Amino acid sequence: MKRVKAGCILQTLVFMQKEDCGYSRESQLRYNREEVEKYKNSLEKNKTRYKIVSVEEQEDASIIVRVRKQLNDKTDVSEYFA
């Protein structure tokens, strides 16, 4: 029998607009930054433990976010967020 002693998910998320949206790069970056903030707020609202590992703004105005987050509320994740 096996049990999960600790666990987390490492996700790489890309926030981007459609290529033919017609917005300037600055507008796309602003919108994508807002989307990143909404994502963080949703994690906070759901009381998910998380840690942003990196945030990278790309030349095409997309934003790549690497986040380590709690798998579920049943496992101990303290070693991942120390």
VMD Tcl script that builds the backbone (N, CA, C; Angstrom):
set m [mol new atoms 246]
animate dup $m
set s [atomselect $m all]
$s set {name element resname resid chain x y z} {
  {N N MET 1 A 0.844 -1.177 0.000}
  {CA C MET 1 A 0.000 0.000 0.000}
  {C C MET 1 A 0.886 1.237 0.000}
  {N N LYS 2 A 0.467 2.250 -0.698}
  {CA C LYS 2 A 1.226 3.494 -0.704}
  {C C LYS 2 A 0.317 4.651 -0.318}
  {N N ARG 3 A 0.928 5.662 0.257}
  {CA C ARG 3 A 0.220 6.876 0.644}
  {C C ARG 3 A 1.034 8.071 0.180}
  {N N VAL 4 A 0.356 9.133 -0.161}
  {CA C VAL 4 A 1.037 10.367 -0.517}
  {C C VAL 4 A 1.342 11.103 0.775}
  {N N LYS 5 A 2.618 11.240 1.053}
  {CA C LYS 5 A 3.036 11.953 2.256}
  {C C LYS 5 A 3.037 13.458 2.011}
  {N N ALA 6 A 3.506 13.848 0.856}
  {CA C ALA 6 A 3.529 15.258 0.479}
  {C C ALA 6 A 3.400 15.350 -1.028}
  {N N GLY 7 A 2.812 16.431 -1.498}
  {CA C GLY 7 A 2.676 16.584 -2.940}
  {C C GLY 7 A 2.334 18.001 -3.330}
  {N N CYS 8 A 2.814 18.371 -4.492}
  {CA C CYS 8 A 2.453 19.661 -5.048}
  {C C CYS 8 A 2.501 19.544 -6.571}
  {N N ILE 9 A 1.980 20.553 -7.216}
  {CA C ILE 9 A 1.952 20.598 -8.675}
  {C C ILE 9 A 2.838 21.760 -9.106}
  {N N LEU 10 A 3.687 21.531 -10.079}
  {CA C LEU 10 A 4.459 22.607 -10.682}
  {C C LEU 10 A 3.852 22.856 -12.054}
  {N N GLN 11 A 3.254 24.022 -12.231}
  {CA C GLN 11 A 2.585 24.347 -13.481}
  {C C GLN 11 A 3.327 25.457 -14.203}
  {N N THR 12 A 3.304 25.387 -15.524}
  {CA C THR 12 A 3.783 26.468 -16.366}
  {C C THR 12 A 2.578 26.976 -17.136}
  {N N LEU 13 A 2.192 28.203 -16.858}
  {CA C LEU 13 A 1.008 28.812 -17.475}
  {C C LEU 13 A 1.450 29.906 -18.435}
  {N N VAL 14 A 0.763 30.011 -19.563}
  {CA C VAL 14 A 1.038 31.070 -20.528}
  {C C VAL 14 A -0.215 31.927 -20.643}
  {N N PHE 15 A -0.075 33.195 -20.311}
  {CA C PHE 15 A -1.160 34.158 -20.455}
  {C C PHE 15 A -0.890 34.945 -21.727}
  {N N MET 16 A -1.817 34.840 -22.691}
  {CA C MET 16 A -1.599 35.499 -23.979}
  {C C MET 16 A -2.922 35.822 -24.645}
  {N N GLN 17 A -2.876 36.723 -25.608}
  {CA C GLN 17 A -4.034 37.110 -26.389}
  {C C GLN 17 A -3.965 36.428 -27.749}
  {N N LYS 18 A -5.074 36.436 -28.445}
  {CA C LYS 18 A -5.075 35.893 -29.799}
  {C C LYS 18 A -4.152 36.731 -30.673}
  {N N GLU 19 A -3.530 36.089 -31.637}
  {CA C GLU 19 A -2.555 36.781 -32.480}
  {C C GLU 19 A -3.171 37.921 -33.282}
  {N N ASP 20 A -4.416 37.792 -33.676}
  {CA C ASP 20 A -5.054 38.810 -34.523}
  {C C ASP 20 A -5.980 39.731 -33.729}
  {N N CYS 21 A -5.661 39.972 -32.452}
  {CA C CYS 21 A -6.554 40.779 -31.607}
  {C C CYS 21 A -6.513 42.257 -31.969}
  {N N GLY 22 A -5.424 42.711 -32.591}
  {CA C GLY 22 A -5.350 44.098 -33.030}
  {C C GLY 22 A -4.888 45.078 -31.965}
  {N N TYR 23 A -4.530 44.617 -30.794}
  {CA C TYR 23 A -4.055 45.501 -29.732}
  {C C TYR 23 A -2.551 45.705 -29.847}
  {N N SER 24 A -2.094 46.834 -29.332}
  {CA C SER 24 A -0.653 47.081 -29.301}
  {C C SER 24 A -0.005 46.156 -28.275}
  {N N ARG 25 A 1.306 46.032 -28.343}
  {CA C ARG 25 A 2.036 45.181 -27.402}
  {C C ARG 25 A 1.807 45.637 -25.967}
  {N N GLU 26 A 1.803 46.952 -25.744}
  {CA C GLU 26 A 1.603 47.485 -24.401}
  {C C GLU 26 A 0.215 47.134 -23.870}
  {N N SER 27 A -0.796 47.229 -24.722}
  {CA C SER 27 A -2.163 46.877 -24.317}
  {C C SER 27 A -2.273 45.398 -23.990}
  {N N GLN 28 A -1.632 44.567 -24.809}
  {CA C GLN 28 A -1.655 43.131 -24.555}
  {C C GLN 28 A -0.954 42.798 -23.246}
  {N N LEU 29 A 0.191 43.432 -22.994}
  {CA C LEU 29 A 0.908 43.208 -21.740}
  {C C LEU 29 A 0.067 43.619 -20.536}
  {N N ARG 30 A -0.584 44.767 -20.649}
  {CA C ARG 30 A -1.432 45.240 -19.553}
  {C C ARG 30 A -2.566 44.241 -19.275}
  {N N TYR 31 A -3.218 43.789 -20.343}
  {CA C TYR 31 A -4.302 42.838 -20.184}
  {C C TYR 31 A -3.791 41.524 -19.591}
  {N N ASN 32 A -2.639 41.040 -20.062}
  {CA C ASN 32 A -2.080 39.792 -19.551}
  {C C ASN 32 A -1.662 39.917 -18.097}
  {N N ARG 33 A -1.118 41.078 -17.712}
  {CA C ARG 33 A -0.774 41.305 -16.299}
  {C C ARG 33 A -2.018 41.254 -15.431}
  {N N GLU 34 A -3.117 41.829 -15.929}
  {CA C GLU 34 A -4.388 41.774 -15.195}
  {C C GLU 34 A -4.863 40.332 -15.036}
  {N N GLU 35 A -4.694 39.538 -16.086}
  {CA C GLU 35 A -5.093 38.132 -16.023}
  {C C GLU 35 A -4.255 37.362 -15.009}
  {N N VAL 36 A -2.971 37.662 -14.929}
  {CA C VAL 36 A -2.098 37.018 -13.938}
  {C C VAL 36 A -2.590 37.379 -12.532}
  {N N GLU 37 A -2.926 38.649 -12.315}
  {CA C GLU 37 A -3.424 39.071 -11.001}
  {C C GLU 37 A -4.744 38.380 -10.657}
  {N N LYS 38 A -5.626 38.240 -11.637}
  {CA C LYS 38 A -6.898 37.532 -11.412}
  {C C LYS 38 A -6.634 36.074 -11.022}
  {N N TYR 39 A -5.651 35.466 -11.668}
  {CA C TYR 39 A -5.303 34.086 -11.347}
  {C C TYR 39 A -4.798 33.983 -9.906}
  {N N LYS 40 A -3.904 34.899 -9.514}
  {CA C LYS 40 A -3.394 34.908 -8.138}
  {C C LYS 40 A -4.530 35.117 -7.144}
  {N N ASN 41 A -5.437 36.032 -7.468}
  {CA C ASN 41 A -6.581 36.284 -6.579}
  {C C ASN 41 A -7.467 35.054 -6.438}
  {N N SER 42 A -7.632 34.293 -7.520}
  {CA C SER 42 A -8.454 33.081 -7.437}
  {C C SER 42 A -7.791 32.037 -6.546}
  {N N LEU 43 A -6.449 31.953 -6.602}
  {CA C LEU 43 A -5.747 31.028 -5.707}
  {C C LEU 43 A -5.928 31.453 -4.252}
  {N N GLU 44 A -5.818 32.760 -4.005}
  {CA C GLU 44 A -6.012 33.278 -2.644}
  {C C GLU 44 A -7.438 33.011 -2.159}
  {N N LYS 45 A -8.402 33.273 -3.031}
  {CA C LYS 45 A -9.817 33.093 -2.677}
  {C C LYS 45 A -10.115 31.642 -2.312}
  {N N ASN 46 A -9.495 30.724 -3.046}
  {CA C ASN 46 A -9.709 29.295 -2.791}
  {C C ASN 46 A -8.802 28.748 -1.692}
  {N N LYS 47 A -8.002 29.641 -1.103}
  {CA C LYS 47 A -7.086 29.276 -0.013}
  {C C LYS 47 A -6.100 28.183 -0.429}
  {N N THR 48 A -5.644 28.271 -1.666}
  {CA C THR 48 A -4.648 27.334 -2.181}
  {C C THR 48 A -3.262 27.852 -1.828}
  {N N ARG 49 A -2.456 27.013 -1.201}
  {CA C ARG 49 A -1.073 27.414 -0.943}
  {C C ARG 49 A -0.326 27.363 -2.255}
  {N N TYR 50 A 0.415 28.424 -2.551}
  {CA C TYR 50 A 1.150 28.477 -3.805}
  {C C TYR 50 A 2.390 29.342 -3.643}
  {N N LYS 51 A 3.288 29.180 -4.592}
  {CA C LYS 51 A 4.484 30.008 -4.650}
  {C C LYS 51 A 4.797 30.248 -6.118}
  {N N ILE 52 A 4.888 31.507 -6.495}
  {CA C ILE 52 A 5.262 31.848 -7.860}
  {C C ILE 52 A 6.768 31.626 -7.984}
  {N N VAL 53 A 7.157 30.717 -8.854}
  {CA C VAL 53 A 8.565 30.385 -9.048}
  {C C VAL 53 A 9.213 31.410 -9.977}
  {N N SER 54 A 8.532 31.759 -11.068}
  {CA C SER 54 A 9.063 32.765 -11.990}
  {C C SER 54 A 7.947 33.362 -12.828}
  {N N VAL 55 A 8.178 34.594 -13.270}
  {CA C VAL 55 A 7.276 35.303 -14.186}
  {C C VAL 55 A 8.155 35.902 -15.270}
  {N N GLU 56 A 7.845 35.569 -16.520}
  {CA C GLU 56 A 8.661 36.049 -17.640}
  {C C GLU 56 A 7.766 36.684 -18.694}
  {N N GLU 57 A 8.034 37.949 -19.004}
  {CA C GLU 57 A 7.317 38.619 -20.088}
  {C C GLU 57 A 8.066 38.356 -21.386}
  {N N GLN 58 A 7.340 37.907 -22.400}
  {CA C GLN 58 A 7.939 37.530 -23.674}
  {C C GLN 58 A 7.828 38.669 -24.690}
  {N N GLU 59 A 8.560 38.559 -25.777}
  {CA C GLU 59 A 8.536 39.569 -26.838}
  {C C GLU 59 A 7.162 39.695 -27.495}
  {N N ASP 60 A 6.399 38.600 -27.526}
  {CA C ASP 60 A 5.076 38.628 -28.150}
  {C C ASP 60 A 3.991 39.104 -27.182}
  {N N ALA 61 A 4.386 39.656 -26.037}
  {CA C ALA 61 A 3.504 40.205 -25.006}
  {C C ALA 61 A 2.830 39.136 -24.156}
  {N N SER 62 A 3.176 37.881 -24.357}
  {CA C SER 62 A 2.648 36.844 -23.481}
  {C C SER 62 A 3.457 36.834 -22.186}
  {N N ILE 63 A 2.870 36.244 -21.156}
  {CA C ILE 63 A 3.535 36.137 -19.870}
  {C C ILE 63 A 3.545 34.672 -19.467}
  {N N ILE 64 A 4.730 34.161 -19.160}
  {CA C ILE 64 A 4.874 32.779 -18.715}
  {C C ILE 64 A 5.064 32.788 -17.208}
  {N N VAL 65 A 4.184 32.080 -16.511}
  {CA C VAL 65 A 4.220 32.016 -15.052}
  {C C VAL 65 A 4.450 30.565 -14.646}
  {N N ARG 66 A 5.457 30.351 -13.825}
  {CA C ARG 66 A 5.697 29.027 -13.245}
  {C C ARG 66 A 5.280 29.111 -11.790}
  {N N VAL 67 A 4.349 28.238 -11.413}
  {CA C VAL 67 A 3.785 28.288 -10.071}
  {C C VAL 67 A 3.818 26.900 -9.450}
  {N N ARG 68 A 4.210 26.840 -8.198}
  {CA C ARG 68 A 4.162 25.609 -7.415}
  {C C ARG 68 A 2.962 25.761 -6.497}
  {N N LYS 69 A 2.031 24.798 -6.575}
  {CA C LYS 69 A 0.844 24.934 -5.741}
  {C C LYS 69 A 0.452 23.617 -5.096}
  {N N GLN 70 A -0.331 23.761 -4.067}
  {CA C GLN 70 A -0.795 22.650 -3.253}
  {C C GLN 70 A -1.606 21.678 -4.096}
  {N N LEU 71 A -1.338 20.384 -3.944}
  {CA C LEU 71 A -2.060 19.352 -4.684}
  {C C LEU 71 A -3.499 19.252 -4.208}
  {N N ASN 72 A -3.673 19.107 -2.916}
  {CA C ASN 72 A -4.995 19.119 -2.302}
  {C C ASN 72 A -4.831 19.487 -0.835}
  {N N ASP 73 A -5.913 19.589 -0.119}
  {CA C ASP 73 A -5.806 20.024 1.276}
  {C C ASP 73 A -5.573 18.870 2.243}
  {N N LYS 74 A -5.354 17.678 1.731}
  {CA C LYS 74 A -5.160 16.499 2.589}
  {C C LYS 74 A -3.687 16.191 2.836}
  {N N THR 75 A -2.795 16.718 2.014}
  {CA C THR 75 A -1.375 16.383 2.136}
  {C C THR 75 A -0.588 17.550 2.715}
  {N N ASP 76 A 0.501 17.215 3.366}
  {CA C ASP 76 A 1.392 18.218 3.939}
  {C C ASP 76 A 2.295 18.754 2.840}
  {N N VAL 77 A 2.266 20.061 2.628}
  {CA C VAL 77 A 3.090 20.667 1.580}
  {C C VAL 77 A 4.102 21.646 2.151}
  {N N SER 78 A 4.280 21.638 3.450}
  {CA C SER 78 A 5.151 22.628 4.079}
  {C C SER 78 A 6.591 22.546 3.567}
  {N N GLU 79 A 7.070 21.376 3.227}
  {CA C GLU 79 A 8.448 21.260 2.738}
  {C C GLU 79 A 8.636 21.910 1.378}
  {N N TYR 80 A 7.569 22.093 0.603}
  {CA C TYR 80 A 7.664 22.708 -0.709}
  {C C TYR 80 A 7.624 24.235 -0.652}
  {N N PHE 81 A 7.151 24.758 0.466}
  {CA C PHE 81 A 6.971 26.204 0.569}
  {C C PHE 81 A 7.839 26.813 1.665}
  {N N ALA 82 A 8.870 26.118 2.078}
  {CA C ALA 82 A 9.743 26.612 3.157}
  {C C ALA 82 A 10.593 27.763 2.692}
}
mol reanalyze $m
mol bondsrecalc $m
mol representation Tube
mol addrep $m
